[in-house]
């Protein structure tokens, strides 16, 4: 779907309360304050993903700048009917972070790398191509998997994995007990594995892929408390 550009330019204060699709509409109509609001809303999430992959705060900050620069340049490509802005940003965050990690690795920036630790969701441009999956397709699969969860499980997965909180921090954020948030998190992981297995079987039946779906939910582990 393509946005119909609106003439009204919202103020910085008004932009704080609008939904993501409206922020994109405002950005496309020339209101650059909308990008600043998007950055404020999602920079922590993008930085968390980048840091998990590149393992260096300075490099992660560079990735964050690259991601939001790309979003600014390609805002017209956002389609709210195909997914949320948050998931679109995650696609960019993973792909740009992995590309940066490869660049740094080629220049011996790392002495030793644990691939599973760097890329726990299995996002890899080369691997995705070999499995017949584009970055957008992987992002949609991830979004579908998360949306298959109950709301409290979605919250636990988002806070602990994507935002990098410990289980204890997630419990404090939500007001849940530590036991409850732990239960929601691990039950969510089980549901993700079930969803992924079902999609894998469907892809095999349709002969559209020859390799496993690149989402290794088993590797999603919270930081130690």
C-alpha positions in Angstrom: 0.0 0.0 0.0 1.2 3.5 -0.7 0.5 6.4 1.7 -1.5 9.4 0.7 0.6 12.3 1.8 -1.3 14.7 4.1 -0.7 18.4 4.2 -0.9 18.9 7.9 2.5 19.0 9.6 2.3 17.9 13.2 4.3 19.6 15.9 7.0 17.8 17.9 4.6 17.5 20.8 1.8 16.0 18.7 4.2 13.6 17.0 4.9 12.0 20.4 1.5 10.5 20.6 0.8 9.3 17.1 1.1 5.7 15.8 4.1 4.5 13.7 2.3 4.6 10.3 1.4 8.2 10.9 5.1 9.0 11.7 6.0 7.5 8.4 3.4 9.6 6.6 4.7 12.7 8.3 8.2 11.8 7.3 7.2 11.3 3.7 5.5 14.7 3.7 8.7 16.4 4.7 8.3 16.6 8.5 11.8 15.5 9.6 10.8 15.7 13.3 9.0 12.5 12.7 12.3 10.7 12.1 13.6 12.0 15.4 10.6 10.6 17.2 11.1 7.2 15.4 14.8 7.3 16.6 13.7 8.1 20.2 11.2 5.3 20.1 13.4 2.5 18.7 17.0 3.4 19.1 17.4 1.3 22.2 16.0 -1.8 20.4 18.2 -1.3 17.4 21.3 -0.7 19.6 20.5 -3.9 21.6 20.4 -6.0 18.4 23.5 -4.4 17.0 25.5 -4.9 20.2 24.6 -8.6 20.4 26.1 -9.1 16.9 29.0 -6.7 16.6 30.0 -7.0 20.3 31.4 -3.5 20.5 29.5 -0.4 21.7 31.1 2.0 19.3 30.5 -0.3 16.3 26.9 -0.8 17.5 26.3 2.9 17.7 27.6 3.2 14.1 25.1 0.5 13.0 22.3 2.4 14.7 23.1 5.5 12.6 23.3 3.3 9.4 19.9 1.7 10.2 18.1 5.0 10.7 19.8 6.6 7.8 18.5 3.7 5.6 15.0 4.1 7.1 15.1 7.8 6.2 16.1 7.1 2.6 13.7 4.2 2.1 10.7 5.4 4.1 8.4 5.1 1.1 9.0 1.4 1.0 7.3 0.9 4.4 4.0 -1.0 4.0 1.9 -1.1 7.2 -0.3 -3.9 5.7 2.8 -6.2 5.6 4.1 -5.6 9.1 4.9 -3.2 11.8 7.6 -0.5 11.7 9.2 -2.2 14.7 9.7 -5.5 12.7 10.9 -3.5 9.6 13.5 -1.9 11.8 14.5 -5.3 13.2 15.1 -6.6 9.7 17.4 -3.7 8.9 19.1 -4.0 12.3 20.0 -7.6 11.8 21.1 -7.4 8.2 23.2 -4.2 8.8 24.7 -5.7 12.0 25.7 -8.9 10.4 27.2 -7.1 7.4 29.2 -5.0 9.8 30.4 -8.0 11.8 31.6 -9.6 8.6 33.5 -6.5 7.7 35.1 -6.3 11.1 35.9 -10.0 11.1 37.7 -9.7 7.8 39.9 -7.1 9.3 40.6 -9.3 12.3 38.7 -7.1 14.7 37.7 -10.2 16.7 40.2 -12.7 18.0 37.6 -15.5 18.3 33.9 -15.5 17.5 31.1 -17.7 18.7 28.7 -17.7 15.7 25.7 -18.9 17.7 26.3 -16.2 20.3 26.7 -13.5 17.7 23.7 -14.5 15.7 21.2 -16.4 18.0 18.3 -15.9 15.6 20.2 -17.4 12.7 20.0 -14.3 10.5 22.7 -14.5 7.8 22.4 -13.0 4.3 24.3 -15.9 2.7 22.5 -18.6 4.6 19.1 -17.0 4.0 19.8 -16.9 0.2 20.8 -20.6 0.3 17.5 -21.4 2.0 15.5 -19.4 -0.5 14.6 -16.7 2.1 15.0 -13.0 1.6 15.6 -10.7 4.6 12.1 -9.5 4.3 10.8 -13.0 4.4 12.8 -13.8 7.5 11.5 -10.7 9.1 7.9 -11.7 8.3 8.4 -15.2 9.6 9.8 -13.8 12.9 6.9 -11.4 13.2 4.3 -14.2 12.5 6.1 -16.4 15.1 5.9 -13.7 17.7 2.3 -12.9 16.9 1.4 -16.5 17.5 2.2 -16.1 21.2 -0.1 -14.9 23.9 0.3 -11.2 24.8 2.2 -11.9 28.0 4.5 -14.2 26.2 5.1 -11.6 23.5 6.0 -9.1 26.2 8.4 -11.4 27.9 10.2 -12.3 24.6 10.4 -8.7 23.5 11.7 -7.4 26.9 14.2 -10.2 27.6 15.5 -11.0 24.1 15.0 -7.9 21.9 15.5 -5.3 24.6 18.1 -7.3 26.4 16.6 -7.1 29.9 17.3 -9.8 32.5 14.3 -11.8 33.7 14.4 -9.8 37.0 14.4 -6.5 35.1 11.5 -7.7 32.9 9.6 -8.6 36.0 10.1 -5.2 37.5 9.1 -3.5 34.2 5.8 -5.5 33.9 5.0 -5.7 37.6 4.9 -9.5 37.3 6.6 -11.9 39.7 10.0 -13.3 38.6 8.4 -16.8 38.5 5.6 -15.6 36.2 7.9 -13.8 33.8 10.2 -16.8 33.6 7.3 -19.0 32.9 6.0 -16.7 30.2 9.4 -16.4 28.6 10.1 -20.1 28.3 6.6 -21.1 27.4 6.9 -18.4 24.6 10.1 -20.1 23.4 8.3 -23.5 23.3 5.5 -21.9 21.2 8.1 -20.3 18.9 9.7 -23.7 18.2 6.3 -25.3 17.5 5.4 -22.5 15.1 8.8 -22.7 13.3 8.5 -26.5 13.0 5.1 -26.2 11.5 6.3 -23.7 8.9 9.3 -25.9 8.2 7.0 -28.8 7.5 4.8 -26.7 5.3 7.7 -25.4 3.2 9.0 -28.9 2.7 5.6 -30.1 1.6 5.4 -27.3 -1.0 9.0 -28.0 -2.1 9.8 -24.3 -1.7 12.9 -24.8 0.5 15.5 -27.4 1.2 17.0 -26.2 4.5 15.6 -25.4 8.0 13.9 -22.1 8.7 16.7 -19.8 10.0 15.1 -19.0 13.3 16.8 -20.9 16.2 14.5 -20.2 19.1 16.4 -22.6 21.2 19.2 -20.1 21.4 17.1 -17.4 22.9 18.4 -17.2 26.4 18.1 -14.3 28.8 21.2 -12.7 30.3 22.0 -14.1 33.8 20.3 -12.4 36.7 
